[in-house]
Amino acid sequence: MQHSGGFATTINCMDGRVQLPIIEWMQQEYGVDYVDALTEPGPIKILSENEDAATVASIKRRLDISARLHGSCAISVVAHYDCGGNPVDKDTQMVQLASAIERVKDWGYGLPIVGLWVDERWAVHPVQRD
Ligand SMILES: [Zn+2]
């Protein structure tokens, strides 16, 4: 694997089971050494509902550092099987994920955004690209 020394960013769940799969997928996909992890319990719920203004602002503040200071090349937004912070079925999560991606896109960083699903075997699947 050829690494650039660069950064990518993930808006991921805080669930420990999905950290390494997502970091490794992002490193392979974008050829980066480092993945800035912005973690919340069920971030797609938080971003799609847009009701918890303090947490949404916190995610944006962290994304700003990752995008502008680290020069991140891409952003992933993550949904996963058995999410304790967002205990709804996969179909509902896919709707939330699309909405969460739209919100991040609206922030205007102009970076590629990928929606990722982590399944019951902790395998990572790209389900939406923007
Ligand atoms: Zn979760």
Backbone and ligand atoms as CSV (ligand in chain L), in Angstrom:
chain,resi,resn,atom,element,x,y,z
A,1,MET,N,N,0.842,-1.194,0.000
A,1,MET,CA,C,0.000,0.000,0.000
A,1,MET,C,C,0.882,1.252,0.000
A,2,GLN,N,N,0.603,2.157,-0.961
A,2,GLN,CA,C,1.362,3.401,-1.068
A,2,GLN,C,C,0.706,4.466,-0.207
A,3,HIS,N,N,1.455,4.997,0.759
A,3,HIS,CA,C,0.869,6.001,1.646
A,3,HIS,C,C,1.410,7.383,1.329
A,4,SER,N,N,0.533,8.367,1.437
A,4,SER,CA,C,0.882,9.747,1.101
A,4,SER,C,C,1.347,10.530,2.319
A,5,GLY,N,N,1.133,9.974,3.508
A,5,GLY,CA,C,1.367,10.740,4.727
A,5,GLY,C,C,0.217,11.667,5.052
A,6,GLY,N,N,-0.801,11.639,4.223
A,6,GLY,CA,C,-1.909,12.578,4.390
A,6,GLY,C,C,-2.988,12.099,5.330
A,7,PHE,N,N,-4.042,12.901,5.384
A,7,PHE,CA,C,-5.160,12.659,6.290
A,7,PHE,C,C,-6.466,12.440,5.534
A,8,ALA,N,N,-7.310,11.604,6.119
A,8,ALA,CA,C,-8.724,11.556,5.766
A,8,ALA,C,C,-9.497,11.692,7.081
A,9,THR,N,N,-10.807,11.838,6.971
A,9,THR,CA,C,-11.642,12.109,8.149
A,9,THR,C,C,-12.804,11.142,8.191
A,10,THR,N,N,-13.126,10.639,9.385
A,10,THR,CA,C,-14.351,9.868,9.527
A,10,THR,C,C,-15.243,10.478,10.604
A,11,ILE,N,N,-16.521,10.578,10.280
A,11,ILE,CA,C,-17.542,10.905,11.276
A,11,ILE,C,C,-18.172,9.566,11.624
A,12,ASN,N,N,-17.679,9.006,12.719
A,12,ASN,CA,C,-17.935,7.600,13.024
A,12,ASN,C,C,-18.696,7.481,14.353
A,13,CYS,N,N,-19.242,6.292,14.606
A,13,CYS,CA,C,-19.805,6.008,15.918
A,13,CYS,C,C,-18.660,5.837,16.920
A,14,MET,N,N,-18.970,6.021,18.216
A,14,MET,CA,C,-17.937,5.819,19.235
A,14,MET,C,C,-17.721,4.336,19.554
A,15,ASP,N,N,-18.546,3.455,18.987
A,15,ASP,CA,C,-18.490,2.017,19.245
A,15,ASP,C,C,-17.096,1.457,18.912
A,16,GLY,N,N,-16.460,0.830,19.882
A,16,GLY,CA,C,-15.102,0.313,19.711
A,16,GLY,C,C,-14.962,-0.733,18.628
A,17,ARG,N,N,-16.072,-1.400,18.286
A,17,ARG,CA,C,-16.014,-2.471,17.290
A,17,ARG,C,C,-15.808,-1.952,15.866
A,18,VAL,N,N,-16.102,-0.683,15.635
A,18,VAL,CA,C,-16.020,-0.173,14.262
A,18,VAL,C,C,-14.792,0.704,14.008
A,19,GLN,N,N,-13.985,0.969,15.044
A,19,GLN,CA,C,-12.861,1.909,14.861
A,19,GLN,C,C,-11.824,1.374,13.872
A,20,LEU,N,N,-11.247,0.202,14.167
A,20,LEU,CA,C,-10.181,-0.317,13.304
A,20,LEU,C,C,-10.670,-0.644,11.892
A,21,PRO,N,N,-11.867,-1.288,11.745
A,21,PRO,CA,C,-12.331,-1.531,10.370
A,21,PRO,C,C,-12.438,-0.243,9.545
A,22,ILE,N,N,-12.949,0.819,10.154
A,22,ILE,CA,C,-13.116,2.074,9.406
A,22,ILE,C,C,-11.767,2.714,9.107
A,23,ILE,N,N,-10.880,2.761,10.091
A,23,ILE,CA,C,-9.559,3.360,9.852
A,23,ILE,C,C,-8.832,2.610,8.733
A,24,GLU,N,N,-8.867,1.282,8.804
A,24,GLU,CA,C,-8.158,0.494,7.784
A,24,GLU,C,C,-8.784,0.669,6.395
A,25,TRP,N,N,-10.125,0.747,6.340
A,25,TRP,CA,C,-10.797,0.946,5.043
A,25,TRP,C,C,-10.413,2.305,4.450
A,26,MET,N,N,-10.407,3.330,5.282
A,26,MET,CA,C,-10.075,4.682,4.799
A,26,MET,C,C,-8.616,4.752,4.340
A,27,GLN,N,N,-7.716,4.114,5.083
A,27,GLN,CA,C,-6.298,4.111,4.684
A,27,GLN,C,C,-6.133,3.460,3.316
A,28,GLN,N,N,-6.819,2.345,3.114
A,28,GLN,CA,C,-6.704,1.637,1.834
A,28,GLN,C,C,-7.350,2.419,0.708
A,29,GLU,N,N,-8.543,2.954,0.958
A,29,GLU,CA,C,-9.306,3.621,-0.098
A,29,GLU,C,C,-8.620,4.891,-0.578
A,30,TYR,N,N,-8.064,5.661,0.370
A,30,TYR,CA,C,-7.543,6.989,0.023
A,30,TYR,C,C,-6.022,7.072,0.099
A,31,GLY,N,N,-5.355,5.987,0.482
A,31,GLY,CA,C,-3.906,5.980,0.525
A,31,GLY,C,C,-3.322,6.949,1.536
A,32,VAL,N,N,-4.012,7.122,2.654
A,32,VAL,CA,C,-3.548,8.048,3.698
A,32,VAL,C,C,-2.953,7.268,4.868
A,33,ASP,N,N,-2.118,7.949,5.624
A,33,ASP,CA,C,-1.565,7.351,6.837
A,33,ASP,C,C,-2.482,7.551,8.039
A,34,TYR,N,N,-3.167,8.686,8.061
A,34,TYR,CA,C,-3.890,9.084,9.275
A,34,TYR,C,C,-5.371,9.312,9.002
A,35,VAL,N,N,-6.194,8.855,9.946
A,35,VAL,CA,C,-7.632,9.061,9.832
A,35,VAL,C,C,-8.110,9.783,11.092
A,36,ASP,N,N,-8.483,11.048,10.933
A,36,ASP,CA,C,-9.047,11.803,12.053
A,36,ASP,C,C,-10.433,11.249,12.348
A,37,ALA,N,N,-10.676,10.858,13.605
A,37,ALA,CA,C,-11.940,10.224,13.974
A,37,ALA,C,C,-12.782,11.170,14.817
A,38,LEU,N,N,-13.915,11.570,14.266
A,38,LEU,CA,C,-14.875,12.425,14.970
A,38,LEU,C,C,-15.985,11.496,15.427
A,39,THR,N,N,-15.957,11.084,16.686
A,39,THR,CA,C,-16.885,10.034,17.108
A,39,THR,C,C,-17.962,10.542,18.047
A,40,GLU,N,N,-19.164,10.025,17.803
A,40,GLU,CA,C,-20.338,10.259,18.649
A,40,GLU,C,C,-21.117,8.951,18.693
A,41,PRO,N,N,-21.979,8.761,19.683
A,41,PRO,CA,C,-22.896,7.615,19.613
A,41,PRO,C,C,-23.959,7.875,18.547
A,42,GLY,N,N,-23.956,7.077,17.483
A,42,GLY,CA,C,-24.954,7.243,16.412
A,42,GLY,C,C,-24.879,8.594,15.731
A,43,PRO,N,N,-23.759,8.950,15.105
A,43,PRO,CA,C,-23.630,10.292,14.517
A,43,PRO,C,C,-24.623,10.566,13.392
A,44,ILE,N,N,-25.070,9.538,12.676
A,44,ILE,CA,C,-26.032,9.789,11.585
A,44,ILE,C,C,-27.389,10.212,12.141
A,45,LYS,N,N,-27.719,9.734,13.343
A,45,LYS,CA,C,-28.959,10.175,14.014
A,45,LYS,C,C,-28.837,11.660,14.380
A,46,ILE,N,N,-27.694,12.012,14.977
A,46,ILE,CA,C,-27.462,13.388,15.418
A,46,ILE,C,C,-27.481,14.356,14.232
A,47,LEU,N,N,-26.785,13.985,13.151
A,47,LEU,CA,C,-26.681,14.892,11.995
A,47,LEU,C,C,-27.975,14.956,11.191
A,48,SER,N,N,-28.704,13.841,11.103
A,48,SER,CA,C,-29.938,13.860,10.308
A,48,SER,C,C,-31.060,14.572,11.056
A,49,GLU,N,N,-31.133,14.391,12.367
A,49,GLU,CA,C,-32.184,15.073,13.139
A,49,GLU,C,C,-31.877,16.559,13.296
A,50,ASN,N,N,-30.582,16.888,13.462
A,50,ASN,CA,C,-30.139,18.281,13.597
A,50,ASN,C,C,-30.824,18.999,14.760
A,51,GLU,N,N,-31.090,18.286,15.850
A,51,GLU,CA,C,-31.757,18.874,17.018
A,51,GLU,C,C,-30.763,19.201,18.128
A,52,ASP,N,N,-29.714,18.421,18.237
A,52,ASP,CA,C,-28.692,18.633,19.265
A,52,ASP,C,C,-27.646,19.606,18.706
A,53,ALA,N,N,-27.981,20.901,18.815
A,53,ALA,CA,C,-27.177,21.938,18.143
A,53,ALA,C,C,-25.744,21.962,18.656
A,54,ALA,N,N,-25.546,21.728,19.958
A,54,ALA,CA,C,-24.197,21.777,20.526
A,54,ALA,C,C,-23.326,20.664,19.958
A,55,THR,N,N,-23.892,19.473,19.820
A,55,THR,CA,C,-23.116,18.351,19.296
A,55,THR,C,C,-22.852,18.519,17.802
A,56,VAL,N,N,-23.853,19.001,17.060
A,56,VAL,CA,C,-23.641,19.256,15.630
A,56,VAL,C,C,-22.527,20.289,15.444
A,57,ALA,N,N,-22.545,21.338,16.274
A,57,ALA,CA,C,-21.503,22.376,16.188
A,57,ALA,C,C,-20.132,21.799,16.551
A,58,SER,N,N,-20.109,20.889,17.514
A,58,SER,CA,C,-18.859,20.257,17.924
A,58,SER,C,C,-18.286,19.406,16.796
A,59,ILE,N,N,-19.144,18.660,16.112
A,59,ILE,CA,C,-18.683,17.850,14.978
A,59,ILE,C,C,-18.109,18.775,13.904
A,60,LYS,N,N,-18.814,19.871,13.617
A,60,LYS,CA,C,-18.369,20.798,12.577
A,60,LYS,C,C,-17.028,21.445,12.955
A,61,ARG,N,N,-16.876,21.783,14.236
A,61,ARG,CA,C,-15.623,22.397,14.704
A,61,ARG,C,C,-14.444,21.429,14.510
A,62,ARG,N,N,-14.677,20.170,14.830
A,62,ARG,CA,C,-13.628,19.169,14.662
A,62,ARG,C,C,-13.338,18.896,13.187
A,63,LEU,N,N,-14.403,18.880,12.365
A,63,LEU,CA,C,-14.220,18.683,10.929
A,63,LEU,C,C,-13.416,19.836,10.334
A,64,ASP,N,N,-13.642,21.022,10.852
A,64,ASP,CA,C,-12.912,22.202,10.388
A,64,ASP,C,C,-11.404,22.031,10.595
A,65,ILE,N,N,-11.012,21.518,11.751
A,65,ILE,CA,C,-9.589,21.285,12.035
A,65,ILE,C,C,-9.033,20.220,11.092
A,66,SER,N,N,-9.787,19.149,10.929
A,66,SER,CA,C,-9.333,18.054,10.085
A,66,SER,C,C,-9.207,18.497,8.627
A,67,ALA,N,N,-10.195,19.259,8.151
A,67,ALA,CA,C,-10.208,19.673,6.738
A,67,ALA,C,C,-9.190,20.784,6.477
A,68,ARG,N,N,-9.190,21.808,7.315
A,68,ARG,CA,C,-8.382,22.990,7.024
A,68,ARG,C,C,-6.951,22.867,7.543
A,69,LEU,N,N,-6.772,22.351,8.753
A,69,LEU,CA,C,-5.424,22.269,9.332
A,69,LEU,C,C,-4.669,21.042,8.825
A,70,HIS,N,N,-5.395,19.889,8.777
A,70,HIS,CA,C,-4.738,18.659,8.332
A,70,HIS,C,C,-4.841,18.448,6.821
A,71,GLY,N,N,-5.666,19.243,6.166
A,71,GLY,CA,C,-5.807,19.076,4.717
A,71,GLY,C,C,-6.394,17.735,4.325
A,72,SER,N,N,-7.363,17.277,5.088
A,72,SER,CA,C,-8.006,15.991,4.791
A,72,SER,C,C,-8.465,15.915,3.343
A,73,CYS,N,N,-8.371,14.707,2.764
A,73,CYS,CA,C,-8.711,14.533,1.345
A,73,CYS,C,C,-10.104,13.951,1.139
A,74,ALA,N,N,-10.738,13.442,2.190
A,74,ALA,CA,C,-12.053,12.809,2.032
A,74,ALA,C,C,-12.697,12.626,3.399
A,75,ILE,N,N,-14.028,12.520,3.383
A,75,ILE,CA,C,-14.794,12.360,4.624
A,75,ILE,C,C,-15.673,11.116,4.498
A,76,SER,N,N,-15.697,10.294,5.540
A,76,SER,CA,C,-16.692,9.220,5.566
A,76,SER,C,C,-17.686,9.499,6.689
A,77,VAL,N,N,-18.918,9.066,6.458
A,77,VAL,CA,C,-19.964,9.123,7.478
A,77,VAL,C,C,-20.419,7.682,7.670
A,78,VAL,N,N,-20.460,7.233,8.937
A,78,VAL,CA,C,-20.566,5.800,9.207
A,78,VAL,C,C,-21.865,5.416,9.917
A,79,ALA,N,N,-22.472,4.352,9.402
A,79,ALA,CA,C,-23.590,3.681,10.060
A,79,ALA,C,C,-23.172,2.234,10.287
A,80,HIS,N,N,-23.726,1.587,11.319
A,80,HIS,CA,C,-23.301,0.207,11.544
A,80,HIS,C,C,-24.359,-0.639,12.227
A,81,TYR,N,N,-24.182,-1.945,12.065
A,81,TYR,CA,C,-25.004,-2.978,12.702
A,81,TYR,C,C,-24.960,-2.830,14.234
A,82,ASP,N,N,-26.102,-3.017,14.889
A,82,ASP,CA,C,-26.175,-3.088,16.358
A,82,ASP,C,C,-25.685,-1.806,17.040
A,83,CYS,N,N,-26.104,-0.667,16.507
A,83,CYS,CA,C,-25.659,0.619,17.062
A,83,CYS,C,C,-26.456,0.969,18.325
A,84,GLY,N,N,-25.750,1.032,19.453
A,84,GLY,CA,C,-26.413,1.332,20.722
A,84,GLY,C,C,-26.941,2.751,20.800
A,85,GLY,N,N,-26.263,3.678,20.120
A,85,GLY,CA,C,-26.687,5.074,20.147
A,85,GLY,C,C,-27.804,5.381,19.166
A,86,ASN,N,N,-28.081,4.431,18.289
A,86,ASN,CA,C,-29.070,4.644,17.221
A,86,ASN,C,C,-29.734,3.309,16.894
A,87,PRO,N,N,-30.526,2.789,17.855
A,87,PRO,CA,C,-31.054,1.416,17.721
A,87,PRO,C,C,-32.286,1.336,16.821
A,88,VAL,N,N,-32.062,1.566,15.533
A,88,VAL,CA,C,-33.136,1.453,14.536
A,88,VAL,C,C,-32.665,0.506,13.433
A,89,ASP,N,N,-33.603,0.063,12.567
A,89,ASP,CA,C,-33.226,-0.930,11.556
A,89,ASP,C,C,-32.351,-0.315,10.462
A,90,LYS,N,N,-31.796,-1.198,9.644
A,90,LYS,CA,C,-30.840,-0.739,8.627
A,90,LYS,C,C,-31.490,0.202,7.623
A,91,ASP,N,N,-32.730,-0.096,7.215
A,91,ASP,CA,C,-33.403,0.774,6.242
A,91,ASP,C,C,-33.513,2.202,6.765
A,92,THR,N,N,-33.879,2.330,8.045
A,92,THR,CA,C,-33.978,3.664,8.658
A,92,THR,C,C,-32.607,4.319,8.706
A,93,GLN,N,N,-31.589,3.535,9.045
A,93,GLN,CA,C,-30.232,4.087,9.084
A,93,GLN,C,C,-29.780,4.588,7.712
A,94,MET,N,N,-30.195,3.891,6.641
A,94,MET,CA,C,-29.797,4.329,5.297
A,94,MET,C,C,-30.410,5.694,4.958
A,95,VAL,N,N,-31.643,5.920,5.420
A,95,VAL,CA,C,-32.294,7.227,5.213
A,95,VAL,C,C,-31.561,8.303,6.021
A,96,GLN,N,N,-31.242,7.982,7.284
A,96,GLN,CA,C,-30.496,8.922,8.134
A,96,GLN,C,C,-29.125,9.227,7.537
A,97,LEU,N,N,-28.483,8.192,6.997
A,97,LEU,CA,C,-27.133,8.358,6.435
A,97,LEU,C,C,-27.158,9.340,5.261
A,98,ALA,N,N,-28.151,9.183,4.378
A,98,ALA,CA,C,-28.267,10.097,3.225
A,98,ALA,C,C,-28.463,11.533,3.701
A,99,SER,N,N,-29.288,11.708,4.708
A,99,SER,CA,C,-29.550,13.042,5.248
A,99,SER,C,C,-28.306,13.614,5.937
A,100,ALA,N,N,-27.585,12.773,6.671
A,100,ALA,CA,C,-26.355,13.207,7.356
A,100,ALA,C,C,-25.305,13.647,6.334
A,101,ILE,N,N,-25.203,12.903,5.228
A,101,ILE,CA,C,-24.247,13.257,4.173
A,101,ILE,C,C,-24.619,14.610,3.560
A,102,GLU,N,N,-25.913,14.838,3.347
A,102,GLU,CA,C,-26.358,16.135,2.812
A,102,GLU,C,C,-25.954,17.280,3.740
A,103,ARG,N,N,-26.090,17.061,5.047
A,103,ARG,CA,C,-25.725,18.109,6.010
A,103,ARG,C,C,-24.226,18.425,5.932
A,104,VAL,N,N,-23.415,17.373,5.897
A,104,VAL,CA,C,-21.956,17.584,5.829
A,104,VAL,C,C,-21.595,18.267,4.509
A,105,LYS,N,N,-22.268,17.858,3.437
A,105,LYS,CA,C,-22.020,18.471,2.127
A,105,LYS,C,C,-22.342,19.967,2.161
A,106,ASP,N,N,-23.430,20.315,2.856
A,106,ASP,CA,C,-23.856,21.714,2.975
A,106,ASP,C,C,-22.816,22.580,3.685
A,107,TRP,N,N,-21.956,21.970,4.472
A,107,TRP,CA,C,-20.925,22.745,5.181
A,107,TRP,C,C,-19.848,23.255,4.222
A,108,GLY,N,N,-19.821,22.691,3.007
A,108,GLY,CA,C,-19.068,23.310,1.930
A,108,GLY,C,C,-17.562,23.088,1.906
A,109,TYR,N,N,-17.104,21.970,2.405
A,109,TYR,CA,C,-15.655,21.718,2.343
A,109,TYR,C,C,-15.206,21.254,0.956
A,110,GLY,N,N,-16.158,20.826,0.149
A,110,GLY,CA,C,-15.829,20.420,-1.214
A,110,GLY,C,C,-15.026,19.132,-1.305
A,111,LEU,N,N,-15.043,18.333,-0.255
A,111,LEU,CA,C,-14.315,17.060,-0.256
A,111,LEU,C,C,-15.262,15.926,-0.629
A,112,PRO,N,N,-14.713,14.852,-1.236
A,112,PRO,CA,C,-15.564,13.685,-1.471
A,112,PRO,C,C,-16.090,13.134,-0.143
A,113,ILE,N,N,-17.351,12.740,-0.153
A,113,ILE,CA,C,-17.975,12.179,1.052
A,113,ILE,C,C,-18.486,10.790,0.704
A,114,VAL,N,N,-18.144,9.829,1.547
A,114,VAL,CA,C,-18.624,8.465,1.329
A,114,VAL,C,C,-19.420,8.010,2.556
A,115,GLY,N,N,-20.559,7.385,2.293
A,115,GLY,CA,C,-21.353,6.779,3.354
A,115,GLY,C,C,-20.958,5.320,3.489
A,116,LEU,N,N,-20.632,4.888,4.714
A,116,LEU,CA,C,-20.172,3.514,4.932
A,116,LEU,C,C,-21.116,2.766,5.872
A,117,TRP,N,N,-21.341,1.502,5.547
A,117,TRP,CA,C,-22.107,0.601,6.407
A,117,TRP,C,C,-21.164,-0.481,6.928
A,118,VAL,N,N,-21.145,-0.706,8.254
A,118,VAL,CA,C,-20.344,-1.780,8.835
A,118,VAL,C,C,-21.314,-2.885,9.259
A,119,ASP,N,N,-21.113,-4.076,8.692
A,119,ASP,CA,C,-22.089,-5.155,8.896
A,119,ASP,C,C,-21.803,-5.974,10.163
A,120,GLU,N,N,-22.563,-7.049,10.359
A,120,GLU,CA,C,-22.499,-7.850,11.582
A,120,GLU,C,C,-21.185,-8.615,11.721
A,121,ARG,N,N,-20.400,-8.665,10.626
A,121,ARG,CA,C,-19.064,-9.266,10.700
A,121,ARG,C,C,-17.988,-8.191,10.744
A,122,TRP,N,N,-18.416,-6.956,10.906
A,122,TRP,CA,C,-17.535,-5.777,11.000
A,122,TRP,C,C,-16.768,-5.530,9.707
A,123,ALA,N,N,-17.390,-5.946,8.598
A,123,ALA,CA,C,-16.863,-5.628,7.263
A,123,ALA,C,C,-17.470,-4.301,6.811
A,124,VAL,N,N,-16.680,-3.510,6.092
A,124,VAL,CA,C,-17.070,-2.155,5.697
A,124,VAL,C,C,-17.546,-2.152,4.245
A,125,HIS,N,N,-18.708,-1.532,4.002
A,125,HIS,CA,C,-19.274,-1.455,2.659
A,125,HIS,C,C,-19.617,-0.008,2.312
A,126,PRO,N,N,-19.056,0.525,1.210
A,126,PRO,CA,C,-19.491,1.845,0.769
A,126,PRO,C,C,-20.907,1.749,0.211
A,127,VAL,N,N,-21.818,2.575,0.705
A,127,VAL,CA,C,-23.214,2.499,0.267
A,127,VAL,C,C,-23.672,3.775,-0.427
A,128,GLN,N,N,-22.893,4.844,-0.294
A,128,GLN,CA,C,-23.276,6.082,-0.974
A,128,GLN,C,C,-22.022,6.930,-1.168
A,129,ARG,N,N,-21.912,7.543,-2.358
A,129,ARG,CA,C,-20.776,8.441,-2.595
A,129,ARG,C,C,-21.284,9.775,-3.070
A,130,ASP,N,N,-20.655,10.826,-2.604
A,130,ASP,CA,C,-21.064,12.170,-3.029
A,130,ASP,C,C,-19.826,13.011,-3.337
L,1,ZN,ZN,ZN,-23.009,2.938,17.079
